[in-house]
Amino acid sequence: MPVPVPQQRSVPAAETSHGDLTLLVIEDDPAGTTITVPELSAAAGTRVRIRTARNLTEAARLLTDDVDCILLDLTLPLTGGGAGPGTPTADAGTSGTGTGTADSGSLPEPVSERAGELAALTHVLGIAPQHAVLALTAQDDTELAAEAVRVGAQDYLFRGELDARVLSRAIRYAVERKRADTAQHQLTESRLRAQENARLERGLLPTPLLDGSGLSFAARYRPGRSRALLGGDFYDVVRTPDGTVHAMIGDVCGHGPDEAALGVELRIAWRALTLAGLCGDELLSTLQQVLEHERQSEEIFATLCTVDIAPDGRRAGLCLAGHPAPLLARHGLPARLLPYQDGGPALGLLPRARWPRRQVELGGAWSLMMYTDGLIEGRVGTGGSERLGQDGMVAMVNSRLEQGLAGEELLEAAVAEVRELNGGELTDDVAVLLLGRDPERIRRWGGSAPRSHPASVDRPPSPPARAAGAQRPPL
């Protein structure tokens, strides 16, 4: 029956203590290491405990969390046929005796002569991955010693040169090197996980499907969570085969990863339902069912704004589910908020709610800005209680229009100004998207707009200066 290996801690004693040391010596000759505990303690400048094991089976039993370093004789056979008594603990000249019986059936057989020379080391590294290991070898076996370090030992010692001073220094060095190796490994793993998460989150951001629509598109996305690429805000834009352009922006209450995941689910569901032909109240009622089944608790709800723009681009249908109304700017005119009086409740609040669809006249040249409440709920001034609000946002956008900003530049400047007014980073997620129609631009592109791209995420603003006397552009 195999001897159970004690469970390894994620942080061994060596990583948290610079005081007493515990050394586990694994060699089949009890007289092989003649250094005494007092000698080693004197050289180390601290109390040293030594445990000895004559075989790997006994070593597994003596390997506990308080072991700082392992000294392994590379000549130790992998199978423990010569098992005998070991010394579990020796402290300041005292010693204890333990017994152990090797179970050769529980240990793997060496597969070659070279593999056999390092088989014991490989086994120890397998059962003690978090501990520092020193390899003990003969004076004339430098090649084997170097190979032991390559396999995973922190250092090697020659038996003929072994004394208390050398061993003490080697133990300290091995422990510190193991700490550094472990920290570097954890840092590398953390970076890889962060890169994988970033790629995953970027892949979950939508790619607008607008080819052939003749509409321009820009978006800005800033999650409120630190170091996140996705938040509870979500948006999407698609063009259906009949030429209608459907746009949506929403906000799941809350700011954690569960809310971000629910936002992605709602966005994907919205795209699928839209491409399947649903619109308006029917679509929102179905989305509410999705939310009710996927949310973590009954208190979770989501606000939503949907717009469906006719193929000719001159009118649109608007549905509001507890969400702020969009901002519309016709060519040469100031931006204004669309009316909200026909809006319905947020998704997930009322089981049998209805969401009326309001018809909106857009005109020939226009821009439509859809946004989440993170853009309007920032504070005005550090420590102030006043919020920017929709009126403040409208004034801010019109001010930027006077400077000649449009499209992506306008969104970047607007989000940057909201952060500046807030006195620092916003705590809520912010999503803003901008759709526009410019007949002159459509003619330049031969009846269609250039290919759209996903939103820029957390890019610093870089607004250009407006030339004197330039006409106000649309959003």
Residue pairs with C-beta under 8 A, 6 or more apart in sequence:
1 103
1 106
2 103
2 105
2 106
3 57
3 60
3 61
3 100
3 103
3 106
4 60
5 60
5 63
5 127
6 60
6 61
6 63
6 64
6 65
8 65
8 128
8 129
8 130
8 131
9 65
9 130
10 130
11 130
12 65
12 67
12 68
12 130
12 131
13 22
13 65
13 66
13 67
13 68
14 68
14 69
14 131
14 132
14 175
14 178
14 179
15 179
15 182
17 68
19 46
19 47
20 46
20 47
20 48
20 49
21 44
21 46
21 47
21 48
21 49
21 68
21 69
21 171
21 175
22 48
22 49
22 50
22 51
22 66
22 67
22 68
22 69
23 40
23 48
23 49
23 50
23 51
23 67
23 68
23 69
23 70
23 71
23 171
24 51
24 52
24 53
24 59
24 62
24 63
24 67
24 69
24 70
24 71
25 33
25 50
25 51
25 52
25 53
25 70
25 71
26 52
26 53
26 54
26 55
26 56
26 59
26 70
26 71
26 72
26 73
26 76
26 120
26 124
27 33
27 52
27 54
27 71
27 72
27 73
27 75
27 76
27 136
28 54
28 55
28 73
28 76
28 77
28 82
29 73
30 52
30 54
30 84
30 87
32 73
32 159
33 52
33 71
33 136
33 162
35 162
35 163
35 164
35 167
36 93
36 164
37 48
37 49
37 50
37 90
37 91
37 92
37 93
38 92
38 93
39 163
39 164
40 48
40 50
40 164
40 167
40 168
41 47
41 48
41 92
42 164
43 163
43 164
43 165
43 167
43 168
43 169
44 164
44 168
44 171
44 172
45 168
47 91
47 92
48 168
49 89
49 90
49 91
50 87
50 89
50 90
51 62
51 67
51 86
51 87
51 88
51 89
51 90
52 86
52 87
52 90
53 59
53 61
53 62
53 86
53 100
54 80
54 82
54 83
54 84
54 85
54 86
54 100
55 76
55 77
55 80
55 82
55 83
55 100
55 102
56 76
56 78
56 80
56 102
56 107
56 120
56 123
56 124
57 80
57 83
57 100
57 101
57 102
57 103
57 106
57 107
58 80
58 83
58 86
58 98
58 100
58 102
59 70
59 124
59 127
60 127
61 98
61 100
62 86
62 88
62 98
63 70
63 127
63 128
63 131
67 128
67 131
68 131
68 132
68 171
68 175
69 131
69 132
69 133
69 134
69 171
69 174
69 175
70 124
70 128
70 131
70 132
70 133
70 134
71 134
71 136
71 157
71 167
71 171
72 120
72 121
72 124
72 133
72 134
72 135
72 136
72 153
73 120
73 136
73 137
74 117
74 118
74 120
74 121
74 135
74 136
74 137
74 141
74 144
74 145
74 148
75 137
75 138
76 120
77 120
78 107
78 108
78 109
78 110
78 116
78 119
78 120
78 123
79 102
79 104
79 107
79 109
80 102
80 103
80 104
80 107
81 102
81 104
82 102
83 100
83 101
83 102
85 97
85 98
85 99
85 100
86 97
86 98
86 99
86 100
87 95
87 96
87 97
87 98
88 96
88 97
88 98
89 95
89 96
90 96
107 123
108 119
108 123
110 116
110 119
117 144
118 144
118 147
118 148
118 151
121 133
121 135
121 148
121 151
121 152
121 153
122 151
122 152
124 133
125 133
125 151
125 152
125 153
130 178
130 182
131 178
132 154
132 171
132 174
132 175
132 177
132 178
133 152
133 153
133 154
133 174
133 178
134 153
134 154
134 155
134 156
134 157
134 170
134 171
134 174
135 145
135 148
135 149
135 153
135 155
135 156
135 157
136 156
136 157
136 159
136 162
137 144
137 145
137 148
137 156
137 157
137 158
137 159
138 158
138 159
138 160
139 158
139 159
139 160
139 161
145 156
145 158
146 156
148 156
149 155
149 156
154 173
154 174
154 175
154 177
154 178
154 181
155 170
155 173
155 174
155 177
157 166
157 167
157 170
194 227
197 229
198 229
201 228
201 229
201 230
202 229
202 454
202 457
204 230
204 264
205 221
205 229
205 230
205 454
205 455
205 457
206 234
206 235
206 236
206 237
206 267
206 271
206 454
206 455
207 452
207 453
207 454
208 217
208 219
208 236
208 237
208 238
208 452
208 453
208 454
209 237
209 238
209 239
209 452
210 217
210 237
210 238
210 239
210 245
210 449
210 452
211 239
211 448
211 451
211 452
212 239
212 243
212 448
213 239
213 243
213 245
213 313
213 448
213 449
214 313
214 437
214 442
214 445
214 447
214 448
214 449
215 245
215 309
215 313
215 435
215 436
215 437
215 449
216 367
216 407
216 434
216 435
216 436
216 437
216 438
216 441
216 449
217 237
217 433
217 434
217 435
217 436
217 449
217 452
218 407
218 408
218 410
218 411
218 433
218 434
219 235
219 411
219 431
219 432
219 433
219 434
219 454
219 455
219 456
220 408
220 411
220 412
220 414
220 415
220 430
220 431
220 432
220 433
220 455
220 456
221 233
221 235
221 430
221 431
221 432
221 455
221 456
221 457
221 458
222 374
222 415
222 426
222 429
222 430
222 431
222 457
222 458
223 229
223 230
223 231
223 233
223 260
223 429
223 457
223 458
224 231
224 255
224 374
224 426
224 427
224 428
224 429
224 430
225 231
225 255
225 256
225 257
225 260
225 429
228 257
228 260
229 457
229 458
230 260
230 263
230 264
231 255
231 259
231 260
231 263
231 429
231 431
232 251
232 252
232 253
232 254
232 255
232 256
232 259
232 260
232 262
232 263
232 429
233 249
233 250
233 251
233 252
233 263
233 372
233 374
233 429
233 430
233 431
234 249
234 250
234 251
234 252
234 263
234 264
234 266
234 267
234 431
235 247
235 248
235 249
235 250
235 267
235 370
235 431
235 433
235 455
236 247
236 248
236 267
236 270
236 271
237 245
237 246
237 247
237 248
237 433
237 435
237 452
238 245
238 246
238 271
238 274
238 275
239 245
239 246
240 246
240 274
240 275
240 277
242 311
243 311
244 308
244 309
244 310
244 311
245 308
245 309
245 313
245 435
246 274
246 279
246 306
246 307
246 308
246 309
247 306
247 307
247 308
247 309
247 368
247 370
247 433
247 435
248 267
248 270
248 274
248 304
248 305
248 306
248 307
249 304
249 305
249 323
249 370
249 371
249 372
249 431
249 433
250 263
250 266
250 267
250 270
250 302
250 303
250 304
250 305
250 323
250 372
251 263
251 302
251 303
251 304
251 323
251 372
251 373
251 374
251 429
251 431
252 259
252 260
252 262
252 263
252 266
252 300
252 301
252 302
253 259
253 299
253 300
253 301
253 302
254 300
255 427
255 428
255 429
258 296
259 300
262 291
262 294
262 295
262 296
262 300
262 302
263 302
265 290
265 294
266 287
266 290
266 291
266 294
266 302
266 304
269 286
269 287
269 290
270 283
270 287
270 306
273 283
273 286
273 287
274 283
278 286
279 308
279 317
279 357
280 306
280 308
280 317
280 319
280 355
280 357
281 319
281 354
281 355
281 356
281 357
283 306
284 304
284 306
284 319
284 321
284 344
284 347
284 355
285 353
285 354
285 355
287 304
287 347
288 347
288 348
288 353
291 300
291 301
291 302
291 347
291 348
292 348
295 348
298 348
300 348
301 322
301 346
301 347
301 348
301 349
302 321
302 346
302 347
302 348
303 321
303 322
303 323
303 324
303 346
303 347
303 372
303 373
304 319
304 320
304 321
304 322
304 323
304 346
304 347
305 318
305 319
305 320
305 321
305 323
305 324
305 325
305 326
305 370
306 318
306 319
307 316
307 317
307 318
307 319
307 326
307 368
307 370
307 435
308 316
308 317
309 315
309 316
309 362
309 435
310 316
313 362
313 437
314 361
314 362
314 363
314 364
315 359
315 360
315 361
315 362
316 359
316 360
316 362
316 368
317 357
317 358
317 359
317 360
318 325
318 326
318 338
318 342
318 357
318 358
318 359
318 360
319 344
319 355
319 356
319 357
319 358
320 340
320 342
320 343
320 344
320 355
321 343
321 344
321 345
321 346
321 347
321 355
322 343
322 344
322 345
322 346
322 347
322 349
323 343
323 346
323 372
324 340
324 371
324 372
324 373
324 376
324 390
325 337
325 338
325 339
325 340
325 343
325 390
326 337
326 338
326 368
326 369
326 370
326 371
327 335
327 336
327 337
327 338
327 368
327 369
327 370
327 371
327 393
327 394
327 397
327 475
328 335
328 336
328 337
328 338
328 360
328 362
328 366
328 367
328 368
328 369
329 335
329 336
329 366
329 367
329 368
329 369
329 397
329 401
329 474
329 475
330 362
330 363
330 365
330 366
330 474
331 363
331 364
331 365
331 366
331 438
331 474
332 471
332 472
332 474
334 398
334 401
335 367
335 369
335 394
335 397
335 398
335 401
335 475
336 394
337 390
337 394
338 360
339 358
342 356
342 358
343 355
343 356
344 353
344 354
344 355
344 356
345 353
362 368
362 437
364 437
364 439
365 437
365 438
365 439
365 440
365 474
366 436
366 437
366 474
367 406
367 434
367 435
367 436
367 437
367 474
367 475
368 434
368 435
368 436
368 475
369 397
369 432
369 433
369 434
369 475
370 432
370 433
370 434
370 435
371 393
371 430
371 431
371 432
371 433
372 428
372 429
372 430
372 431
372 432
373 428
374 426
374 428
374 429
374 430
374 431
375 388
375 393
375 414
375 415
375 418
375 430
375 432
376 387
376 388
376 389
376 390
376 392
376 393
377 387
377 388
377 428
378 387
378 388
378 418
378 419
378 421
378 422
378 426
378 428
379 385
379 386
379 387
379 388
379 421
379 422
379 423
380 386
380 387
380 388
380 392
380 421
380 422
381 421
381 423
382 423
382 424
383 423
388 396
388 418
388 421
393 414
393 418
396 414
396 417
396 418
397 410
397 414
397 475
400 410
400 413
400 414
400 417
400 463
401 410
401 472
401 473
401 475
402 466
402 472
403 463
403 465
403 466
404 464
404 465
404 466
404 467
404 470
404 472
404 473
405 413
405 463
405 464
405 466
405 473
406 473
406 474
406 475
407 434
407 436
407 475
408 434
408 456
409 461
409 462
409 463
409 464
410 434
410 463
410 475
411 432
411 434
412 456
412 459
412 460
412 461
412 462
412 463
413 461
413 463
414 432
415 430
415 432
415 461
416 460
416 461
418 426
418 430
419 425
419 426
431 455
433 455
434 475
436 474
436 475
438 474
441 449
442 448
442 449
